[in-house]
Amino acid sequence: MVCLGNICRSPTAHGVLEKLIKNKELPDRVQVDSAGTGSYHLGEHPDPRSITAAEKRGYNLHNQVARQVQSSDFKEFDYILAMDTKNLEHLRRIAPVHSRAKLKLLLDYAPGSIESVPDPYFGEEASGFELVLDLVEVACANLLQEIEQQLLMERRT
């Protein structure tokens, strides 16, 4: 999961997908992480407003610490999901050619929604973080369905 600073949208998506994976008893088979394209908040925990909004829905973001996207991420992860089009453009510029097929927008997994997860800092303070969760929950649930189908196909072969 990738956003700009790795303190609100991508940690929220990370926390949501992490809980879904745990509920499906897949933590030993599916790894999730988040990072930022920028280096503004390296080493910081997610924004307290993201943590509070997530906690209200049963997600834990407390153990996360902001980091920047690294070249090893393109090798390690099968999905590299950007929160918005600017993050996706940045990822396309830095990704090795053979890894570019892994790059998508998270909301590609939320058909009928908007294109990008909006930055929660714009608009009404409380509702921005709730909107992020609304969008991310749908996308992560659909993403996990795809991952489960892939794992099932791998077992069959």
C-alpha positions in Angstrom: 0.0 0.0 0.0 1.6 3.3 -1.0 0.6 6.9 -0.4 2.7 10.1 -0.2 3.8 10.3 3.4 2.8 6.8 4.8 0.9 8.3 7.8 -2.8 8.2 6.8 -4.1 6.4 3.7 -1.6 3.6 3.2 -1.3 2.7 6.9 -5.1 2.6 7.0 -5.2 0.2 4.0 -2.4 -1.8 5.6 -4.3 -2.1 8.8 -7.6 -3.1 7.1 -6.0 -5.7 4.9 -3.9 -7.0 7.7 -7.0 -7.7 9.8 -8.8 -9.3 6.9 -5.8 -11.6 6.3 -5.7 -12.5 10.0 -9.5 -13.2 10.1 -9.0 -15.6 7.1 -6.1 -17.3 8.9 -3.7 -16.4 6.1 -1.0 -14.4 7.9 1.6 -17.1 7.1 0.8 -16.9 3.4 0.0 -13.3 2.7 2.2 -10.3 3.8 1.0 -6.7 3.8 3.0 -3.5 4.3 2.8 0.1 3.5 5.2 2.8 2.4 5.3 6.4 1.1 6.7 7.8 -2.0 8.0 10.8 0.0 10.3 10.9 2.9 8.5 13.4 5.0 7.4 11.3 7.9 10.0 8.5 8.1 9.9 6.8 11.5 6.7 8.4 12.6 3.5 6.5 13.6 0.3 7.1 11.6 -1.6 10.3 12.2 -3.6 10.1 15.4 -6.8 10.8 13.5 -6.2 7.8 11.3 -5.5 5.6 14.3 -8.7 6.8 16.1 -10.9 6.3 13.0 -9.4 2.8 12.5 -9.8 1.8 16.1 -13.5 2.7 16.0 -13.9 -0.1 13.3 -11.6 -2.6 15.0 -8.3 -2.0 13.1 -4.9 -1.5 14.8 -2.4 0.9 13.3 -0.3 1.4 16.4 2.6 -0.8 15.3 3.2 0.9 12.0 6.0 3.2 11.3 6.3 5.3 8.2 8.9 4.3 5.7 9.7 5.1 2.1 9.3 2.8 -0.9 12.5 0.8 -1.5 13.7 -1.1 -4.5 13.3 -4.4 -2.7 9.6 -3.8 -2.5 9.3 -4.3 -6.2 10.8 -7.8 -5.8 9.1 -8.8 -2.5 5.5 -7.9 -3.2 3.1 -9.2 -5.8 0.8 -6.2 -5.5 2.0 -2.6 -5.2 -1.1 -0.5 -4.8 -1.1 3.3 -4.9 -3.7 5.4 -3.1 -3.9 8.0 -5.9 -2.8 8.7 -9.4 0.2 10.8 -8.4 1.5 8.0 -6.2 1.0 5.6 -9.1 2.9 7.9 -11.5 5.8 8.1 -9.1 5.9 4.3 -8.7 5.9 3.9 -12.5 8.9 6.1 -12.7 10.9 4.2 -10.1 9.8 0.6 -10.7 11.9 -1.7 -12.7 10.4 -2.5 -16.0 9.6 -6.1 -15.1 7.7 -5.0 -12.0 5.4 -2.4 -13.6 2.6 -5.0 -14.0 2.3 -5.1 -10.2 1.4 -1.5 -10.0 -2.3 -0.5 -9.7 -4.5 1.9 -7.8 -6.1 0.4 -4.7 -9.5 1.6 -5.8 -9.2 -0.6 -9.0 -10.5 -3.1 -6.5 -13.6 -1.0 -5.6 -15.6 -0.9 -8.9 -17.9 2.0 -9.2 -16.0 4.1 -6.7 -13.9 7.1 -7.3 -10.4 6.7 -8.9 -8.2 7.7 -6.0 -8.4 7.4 -2.2 -8.8 11.1 -1.2 -6.3 12.8 1.1 -8.2 13.0 4.4 -6.6 16.3 5.3 -8.8 18.1 2.8 -12.5 18.7 3.6 -14.1 18.2 7.0 -11.5 16.9 9.5 -13.3 13.9 10.9 -15.2 12.8 7.8 -12.0 12.6 5.6 -10.6 9.8 7.7 -13.9 8.0 7.7 -14.2 8.3 4.0 -10.8 6.8 3.6 -11.9 3.8 5.7 -15.2 3.4 3.7 -13.3 3.2 0.4 -10.4 1.1 1.7 -12.6 -1.5 3.3 -14.4 -2.3 0.1 -11.2 -2.4 -2.0 -9.3 -4.5 0.5 -12.1 -7.1 0.8 -12.2 -7.4 -3.0 -8.4 -7.6 -3.2 -8.3 -10.4 -0.6 -10.9 -12.3 -2.7 -8.5 -12.1 -5.7 -5.6 -13.2 -3.6 -7.6 -16.1 -2.2 -8.5 -17.2 -5.7 -4.8 -17.1 -6.7 -3.8 -19.1 -3.6 -6.5 -21.7 -4.5 -5.2 -22.0 -8.1 -1.6 -22.4 -6.8 -2.7 -25.3 -4.6 -4.3 -27.0 -7.6 -1.2 -26.9 -9.6 
